[in-house]
């Protein structure tokens, strides 16, 4: 018998929350518990080669835990999307450190965007002063710079390279993302623009990490690697833009 969705079923009841995690034992259990309490159908943590008890803590909190030993945010995020159950229609990507949350009003805003036909919903952190105050200077600069590059290259203005984002599963699969490092979010937004997806940015509260140190803004090496990864991805995407457009036209007329 085919599955019949209950009327007014919230999107999180059809959602897998993917949480890439590297040495986040002090906070990952709380993040897992939070998303489970919000009604997520599946919470999946991808242990990205941790040397602490990240996987054990996540599993103890009720997450499904996968391992991706090759370091890189994009690689861990990609691994988390593999082999999802058929009931999953939406994918949410969330940080492991407790900074990404959806209160009732924000969840309702995401739901409104989804009910209105959105394919990709970005939880942007710059419109609300309470969120901007928690972003580091590096995060604020990096966001503004990356958004400016996308506006110049693709004509679409974004407010944020949002860490919290929800995307329709079939649309995500159509993006065919290739990045396995720090260019993952940039590539997702660019490819979504190129494919004409309906993208909505929703202001959300952003919180300081619960414990531990950021793998990007917490040290100079992380900042340099992330910045270089984003720049390299933008350059690669721009260089291949014409060929992707030709492939898209060929596919449309096939």
N, C-alpha and C positions, 0 to 999 in steps of 0.2 A: 504494500500500500504506500503511495507516495506521501512524503512528509507534508503536512499542512501546518503552516506557520500560524500561531495564535495571533489574533488581531491585536494591533498596537504593541507587539513584542519589541522591547528595546533593542537597539543595535548591538549592545554589549552581549546580549544573550546569543548572538550569532558571530561573536568575535573571538579571535585568538590574540592575546596580548603577548608580543614577542619582546623579551628583555635580554639583550646582550649584556654579559656581565664578566668583568675581569677583576678578580680579587675584591669582591664586594660582600664578603661574608658578614661584616657588621650591619649591613642595611638591606640585603636582598630579601631576607625573609619578610621584613615589614612591607616591602614593595609588593611581593607576591600576595601577602595577606590583604593588602589594600585593594588590588585589582580583583581578587576573588570576592571581596566584600561588595564591590561595585557591580557584580553580576556577570563578569566575563565568563564566556563558555569554556575557555581554555587559557591557562597562563603557562607559558613556555619560556623557561630560562635557558639561554645558550651560554654555557661556561666556556669562555674564550681563552682557555689555557691557564686558569687560575692556579696559584700555588698555595691558596688558603682553602677554607672549607666552603667556598661559595656554592658549589653544587649540592653538598650535603644540607646546607642551610635552606636552600631553595626547595629542595625535595621535601624536607621536613615541614615546610610551610604549605605544601600542597601543589607545587609546580611540577610540570613535566620538565625534566632536565635533559638537554642534549649537550654534546661536547663538540666544540670546534677548536682544535688545538692550534690552528694557524691564526696568528694574531691579526686583528683587523676588524673594526666595527662592522664594515659592510659584509665581511665574510660571516661573522657571527649572526648578523641580521638575516642574511640569505639562508643560512642553515636553519634558522628558526622557522622559515616559511615552507620548508620541505615536508611533504607527507602529511599535510593538515587533513583532519577529518572532513568528509563531505559536507557536514552541517555548517562549516565555517564559511561565512560570506564576507566578513570584514577582517582586516588585519590592523592591529594597533601596535605601533612601535613605541616603547617607553624606556627611559633610563632606569637603571637598577638602583640608583642612589636615593630615591624618594623625592626627587625634585619635580617629577611629572605626576600630576593628579588631575582629576575631574570632579569638582564639587557638583552639587545637584543642578545649579544654574548652568554650569559649563557643559555638563553632560546633556542637558536639555538643548543647549545651543548646538552641540554636535548632532544631536538627534534631529533638530530642525533642519540643519544643513543636509543631512542624509535623506530625510524625507522630501527635501526639495530637489533631490537629484544629484547631490554632490558625489563625485567619484573619489576625491582626495580632500580630506579635512585636516588643516594644519592648525595646531594649537600655538598661536603666535604670542610671544612673551614681551613685546615691546610697547604695546598700546597702554597697558596698565602700569601706573607708576609703581605699584606694589611688586610687580614682576621685574621691571627695569632695575629697581634698586638692588635686586639680588644677582643680576647679571654682572659678571666681572668686566672690567674695561676691555679685556681681550675678547670676550664673547660679544660685547656690544660692537666693537670695531669689526670683528670678523663677520658678524651678521650683516652689518651695513655694507661692507665691502662686497661680500658675496651677492647680496641682493642687488647692488648696483650693477655688478657684472651681468647678472641675469637680465636685468632691465635693458642694458645696452645691447646684449647679444640676442635676446629673444622677445623684447618688447613687452614683457610681463613684469609688473612691479610686485614684489613680495615685501612683507615687513620683516620676515624672520626665516631662518633656516631651522624650522621648528624641530625640536627633539621628540615631541609628542605629536604623532600623526596617525590618522586612520585612513586606510585606503581599501576600496572595494577589491575583493580577492581577484576577480577575473581581470580587473583593470591592472592590478599589480603584475599579474602574470604576463599581460600584454606589453608591459614596459621593458621586459627582458634586461634588467639591470646587470651591468657587467662589473661595476666597481666593487671591490672587496675591502676597501680601506676607508679613508676619511671623506671621500667624495660621494658617498652613498646618498646622502640627503640631497645634495646638489643635483646629482644625476636623476634622482627620482622626480624632482620638481621640473627640471628641464624636459625630460622625456614626457612628463604629464602635459606640459605646455605643447610640445610638438605633436602629441597625439590628440590634442583638443579635448582633454578631460575637463570636467567641471570641477574647478578647484575653489575651495572656500577657506579663508583664514578666520579663525575664531579666537578672540582674545581669551587667554587663560592666565591664572595665577601661576607663578613659578616660585619654587621654594629652594632654599639652600640645601645642599646634599646633607643627608642625615649623619653620615660618618664617612671617614676615609678621605682620599684625595682624588681630585679629578685627573683622569688620564690625559686630558688635553690641556685645560687651563691651569692645572696645578703645577706644571713644570715647564721649563723652557723647551726641552726636547719635544714634549707633546704639542706645544704651541707651533713649533716650526714644522713638525711632521704634518699636523692637521692643516696648517696654512698652505704648505706646499701641495698636499693632496687635493685640496679644494681648487687651487689655481691650475694644477695639472689636469684635473677633471674638466674644468670649464674650457680650457684650451682644447682638449681632446674632443669634447662635445661640439665645440664651435667648428673645428676643422672637419668633422664628419657630418655636419648638419646637412649639406647638400645631398650627400649620398643617401642618408636616411630618408630624406624627403623623396628622392627618386624611388627608393624601395617601397615607401608608403604608397606612392602613386601607382606603382606596378601592382602592389597587392590589391589596391582598391579597384583596379580595372581587370584583374584576373578573373 
